[in-house]
Each structure stands twice: as C-alpha cells, then as structure tokens.
Amino acid sequence: MANERASVAVNGPATATKNRIDALDWARGWMLVASLGVNSVIISIPLLDHAPWASVMPIDLIFPLFVTLAGCGMAFAFHRQVEPWGVLRRALVLVALGLGFNAVVDATASLTELRFTGVLQLYAVVIVVMALLHLVTRSWRGWALLTIVLAISNTVMLSSFARSCVATLLTPECNPSGPLDSLLFGATHIYRNGLAGHDPEGIIAIMGALVSTAAGATLGHLILRFRKDEAASSTRIPITTVPIALAIAALLGLAAALWLGPDLLAGGPVPPMKRLWTAPFALSIAAIAALLLWLGQVALPSSKFRTERQSRFWTPWVALGRNSLLAYFGSHLMMLLLNRPLPGGTSVTGAFASLFPSAVLAQLVWTMLWLMSWVLLSIVLHRRGWYVKP
C-alpha cells in the first residue's frame, strides 16, 4: 500500500489535471458499484451468470470496462515518461498475486494443478505492453491508429481461424484459444484444466484486452489534448463533448464493421463476446467507457463551476475509483472466502442467509451491507491518501 496524496502530473494547470483524474475515478466508481453488487450475490440469479459462449451478459461488461478505464489511467500516467523498471516491478507483483489468488480459488498448493492464467496476470501483461507502446506514441492520434490496427489484426486472426470450423463458426470446440493456451501453459494450468476449450484470460483474451486498453488510452490522450482549453473554458459543458461523441460513434462504427465485415468477405463471423474478448466486444465496451468519462466531467466540472456540495456528494464514487484495484480484486477474494464452507459445514454467507425468512431479503440486506462496507473503507483510505498499488 502506498501513501500517495499527489495525483499524476501532466502539462497544464493543476486544476485541469485533477478534474480529469476525478472524472476517471468517478467512472471507475460506477463500474465498481456494479462489480460489488454483482459480486455480493449469495443466491442463484441466472441473469448474473457469465455468458456460456457467443453472447454477452451484464456481468461480462465489468472486467473489460475496468481494463478499458485502466488504459485511460495509463495514458495519464505514461503521457510524459515511462519508468521501465517500475512497470516491470508492478507486473511481477501482479503475476505473483494472481498465482496466489488462483491457489486460494482452487484450494491447491500443487504446481502441477495451479492455474497460470487469470485476471491479474492478464492485467500485468497489459501494463507492460501499454508502457512499451507509450515509448512509440503519446498522442491520441497515434493511439487511435494503434487501436484500429490491433482491432483489425485481432478480427482477421479469429475470422481466419473460423474458416476451419464447421459452418465457419467459432465454438468452444473450434477456436484458437484452446490449442494455443494449452500449448503454451499446459492444459492443467489453464481455465477448467482445458476442458472448456478456451481460456477467458489466456493469450487470445489478452490480445482482445489490448484492444480495450488501447481504446482507453486513446480516450485518455484525447482528454489530455483538451486539458488547457478545459481550464480556460467559460462554459460548464465539457470542452471534450464533441470529441468524445465522435469517438463513441467511431468506436461503435468500427465494432459493427468488424462484426459484419468478415462474414461478408467469406470469413468466419466475429461477434461481440467476452469469452474470446473479440474486438467488436472490446470496442463496444470502450464506447461505454467514453460515455462514463464524459458523464464524469459533467458531474465533476472544472473548479470554477464545481461546488463543494458536488464534490462531497460524489466522494464515495471517487474514493472507490481511486482504490479500484483494492475494491475490485479484494472484494472477489473476500467473497470467495466468505462463501467457503467452515468446519461446521456452512459458510458465513450461508449462516447470514439463514437469519432471514426470505432468500431475496437476505440477498438485499447482504448487498447493501457489502456495498456500504467497501464504500466506507474506500472513503477512509481516500481521506488518508492511502491507495493500493502493486
């Protein structure tokens, strides 16, 4: 845990920089409210299950949105300089935490059964690649081009592979993730021991996650491009309104083209789906992230328009966003432990549910307490300037 009160420094007025980071944390805060709510489930709710394959469920939006907003944050962090050894250290810490998390999830200490892939490992790879790419370009135009190249490359690869599948459709039995991730890591070290036919955090998913982070970085650099104009603006409407609206249209347009285009060109269709983290899916999530960032700028305008009451009202969201790593991954680990049976045969969540006459009522109360606990923790840490960083 690092004691860090100062925000990331950027060129231009300090107030503009702070507001941009507040807008990002505001967006992260909403993502975390959704994540904490979904993660608090102690009863069966089919609507909150992950999509089995080529479709998207509400829960499938959360981690990709987290990664996209992380790409925006990396644009703020790397837009002036990159510290290679610091980035490498963060990545190694994330990989170690990810392996430890998998050991807890799978309740195993055996290296022959330990899953090597996971969300923290994916995040670690993304951080390293994003840092390296920031040595190539630090402009929104450069990152827009990188996003397009990564999205098209990802789609061409999946579409080409689909040609070898029955009816040119990617399926759990016919997709590049299964054979590639099994070859690199070994079947026993990937998602469900390779029996699922794919790994949602494997190499193919990482390629899709890079589309998400590149799109997020584009948005971050676009916001930075207008930071001086924002500080000097005489209107409460964010100066980035038109650029972000155009970015949303471009993201959705490219997503549609990559979804429908391969099928029209006699390749296999590449639909929006989380399981393989396809480019149409990543770009659509980036459009949602762009909208959230704009709403964050509306909710937390520049200091000349922002009131103290507004700042206090949005403090829970901003506090959650500043400690997004702790809230996102910490809540998952805590719920895993609370759902695990105790020596008496019941879990903490099970014992809690037994106190209520209705499972639905138990769920509502648990979710409310769960959200309040994490929000209060985040506010306390935020006020002390303590933020969990690898």
N, C-alpha and C positions, 0 to 999 in steps of 0.2 A: 504494500500500500504506500502510495506516495503522497506527501503533503505538498499540494500544488495549488496555490491560490491564483497565480497568473494564468491568463488564457494564452492560447497560441498567438505569437506575434505575427502581424502581417503589415505590409506597407499601408500608409494612410492613417487617418485619425483613429485613435484607440477606441473611441466610442463605436465607430462603424464596425471594427473588428469584433468587439464584444457582442454587438447586436446580432451579427451573423452567426456567431457561435451559439448565442442564446436561441436563435431560430432553429439551428441544427439540433440542439439539445431538446427544444420543445417538440420537434418532430420525433426524436428518439423516445421522448417521454410517452407520447401516444402509442408508439409501437410497443413499448414496454408494458403499458397498461393492458393492451391486448394480449401480450405474451403472458403476463402474470395471471390474467383472467383465465386464459386457456390452460395454463399450467396448473391452476388450482383445482382442476376437475378431480373429484373423488368418486363420482358415479359415472355410469356409462352414458355418454352423449354422442351418438353416431355422427352428428353434424360437425363435431370437433375432432374426428379422426382424420388422419392423413389420407390423401387420395391414393387408391391402390396402384394406379399407374398413370394413364394418359388423361388426366383431368386435374383440376385444382380445387382444393377445399380451403376454407378460411384459414386454417392453421398453417397451410403451406405458404402463406404470404409472409409470415412473421420473420423467420430467419433470413430469407432473401431481402426483406426490407431492412433488417438490421445490417446486412452486408452492404447494401447499396448506400445507406446513410454513413456507414463506416468509410466507404470510398469518398464521400463528400468530406468527412472529417480528415482523411488523409490528404486531400487537396489543400486544406487549411494548414496541415502540419508540414507538408513537404513542398509547399509552393515556393519557398525561398532556398531551402537546403535540405539535404538528406544526410543523416548520420548512419552510415552503413553498419557499424558495429552495434549501435543502439538498436537498429532494426533487427539485426540478426539475433541479438540477445532476447528481444521481445518474442521473436518467432520460436526460439528454442524453449523459452519458458512456456509458451502456449502449447507446443507439442508435448512437453512433459506433463502439463496439466491435463491435456487431452487424453493421454495414455492413462494417467491416474483416474480420470473421470470414467474411462471405459472399464477399468479394473473394478471400480465401485459398481457401475451399472451391471456388469456381467458377473459380479461377485466371484472374480477369479484372480489369482496371482500367478497363474501359469503362463509363461511366454508362448507356449505352443497354442494357446487358445485366445490370447489377448488380441482384441481388435486394434489394428494400427491406424485405421482411418476414423474420422469423426469431425464434428463441427469446429472444435478448437484447432485441430490440425489443418482443416481447410482454411480457417481464418489466418493461421500462421503463414501458409503458402501465399495467400492473397496479399498479406502485408509485405512480404519480401518482393514479390513481383511488382506490386504497386510502387514500392520505393525505387526499384530499378528502372521502371518506366518513367518515373519522375526525373531521372537523370537524362532522359531523352527529350521530354517536353513538359512544360509547366504552364501551358496556355489552354484555354477552353477549346480553341480550335484544334490544337494537337490532340487533346483528349477526346474530342468528338470524333476525329478521324480514327483514333485507336479503338474507340467503341464500335464504330462501323466495321473496321477490319476484323476485330475479334468476333463480333456477332455473325458476320458473313462466313468467316472461317469455321466457326462452330456449327453453323447450319449446314454448310457444304459437307463437312465431315459426317454429321448424323444422317443427312439425306443420302449421301453416297453409300453409307453402310446399309441403310434401309433397302437399297436395291437388291441386296442379297437375302432379304427377309420375305416370308410369304406375304403376298399382296403388297409388297414394299412398305410394310408397317413395322415400326419399331415396337417390340413386345418384350416382356421380361425374359423370354427365351431367345430373343434375337435383338441384341443391342451391343454397342461397343464396350459398355462398362463392365459387363460380366467377364468376358475373356481378358480384357486389359487389366482390370484391377486384380483379378485372380492371378494373372501372370506376374504382376509387379509385387504384390504383397503376399500372395498365397491365399487360397480360398478360406482357410480357417482364420485368417486375420482381417477379413472384411465383413461387411454387413451381413448378418444372419449366416455366417460361415459360407457365403457364396450361394446359398440355396435360393435366395430371392432373385438371382440372375442379374443383379446390378448392385451398385453401392451409391446411395444418395449423397455421400460425401467423398466419393472416390475421384479419380483423375478426370473423368468426363464432367462430373459435377463441379469440380474446381475450375474447369475451363468455362463453364456457364457462370460461375460465381465471378470470374474475372470480367465477364461482360457487365455484370451488375456493378462491380466496383468501378470499372472504367466509366460507366454511365454516371455513377455517383460523383466521381472525380470531375467529370465534365460539368455537372451542376455546381460543384464546389468552386471550380475555377471561374465559372460564369458569374457566380455571386461575387467572387473576389474582384472580377473585372469592373464591377459597378460600385465598389465599396466607397470610392471617393464621391461619386455622384450621389450616392445614397446619403452620405453625411451632409452634403450641401443642398439636398432636395428641400423644397418648400412645401411639398405635399405629403400627406400621411400615407398615400398609396405607395407601396414599394416600387422603387425605380426598376426593379427586375421583373415587374409584372409581365410586360410584353415578351422579353427574352425567355422567361420560364414558360409562358404559354406556348411560344414557338417550339421550345424544347419538348414539351409534352406532346405536341402534335407530331413532331419529328420522331420521337420515341415510339409512339403508337403506330405511326405510318410505317416505320421500319419493321416493327414487330409483325404487323399484318402482312407486309411484303415477304418476310422470311417465313411466315406460316404458310401462306398460299403459294408463293413463288416456286419452291422446289417441286410441288405436286404438278404445277402447270408445265414445268420443264422436264417432266418424266422422271423426276427423282422421287424419293420417298417423302411423304409429308412430315413436317417437324412442328407438331402442335405445341402450344404453351403447356408445359408440365414441369413439376418440381422434381420428380424422380430422377430425370436426367438433366435438370436445370437448363432447359433449352433457351436459346437466345430470344425467341418470341416471349417466353415467360419472363426472362430477366429484364427485357426492355419494358414490358408492361408494368412490372414492379417498379422500375425506375421512374415511370410516369407518375405512379402513386407517390413515390418519394419526392418528386419535384413539386407536386401539389402540396404535400405536407410542409415542405420547406417554405413555399410561398405563404401558406397559412401561418407559419411560424413568424414570418416577417410582418404579417398583418397584426398578429396577436401581440408581438413584441417589437414595435416600430423603433425608429431611432430615438435617442434620448430626448430630443426636442419635442417629440409628440407623446412619449411614453409617460404614464403617470405612475406614481409609487404604488397606487392601488392595483394597477395592471401587473406590475412586477410581483407583488405579493400574491396575487391571485394565481399566477402561473408558476409560482415557485415549486410546487410538487412535480410538475412536468419537467421543468428544467433540472431539478435535483435528480430525478430519475435518469434523465438523459446524460447528465454528467457522470453518473456511475452506471452506465449502461452495461458494461462488462460484468460488474458485480451482480446487478439485478437480473440480467438475462441468464447467465450461466449458474450463478449462485442459487437462484430460485429453482432451476431444474434439478440441481444436486440435492437441495433440501427436500423437495417433494419426493424425489426418489427414496430418500432415507425415511421420510415420514410414511410413505406407502409400504415400506418393507415390514413384513411380519416380525413382531417381537417374540421373545421366548414363550410368551403365553399364547401365541397363535394369532393374535390380532395386531393390526398396525395402529399407529397413532391416529391416522385419518379414520380408520375403521371404528376405533373407540369413540372418536368425536361424533361420527355419524350416528352411532347407537344412542346418543343422548337426545336425539330428535325424533318426533313421531313420523316425520316425512323425510325421505332422502333428498327431495328437492329443497326443502327448508334447510337441511343440513348443508347442502351444497351452497346455497345463497349466503348463509352465515359464514361458512368457511372462506368463500371467495372474498367476502367483504373484509374479514379479519386478515386474510392473506395480503390483499392489496394495501390495507392500512399499515400493516407491519413493514412492508417493503418501502412504502412511501415515507413513513416516519424515519426509517433507518437512512434512507437517501437524503432526507432533509437535514438530519443531524450531521451526516458526513459532509454534506454540501456547505453547511454553515461553518464547519470546522476547516473546510478546504481540503478534505481527505478524499482522494479518488483512487480507486483500484485500477492499476495499470500493470501489465506484465513487465 
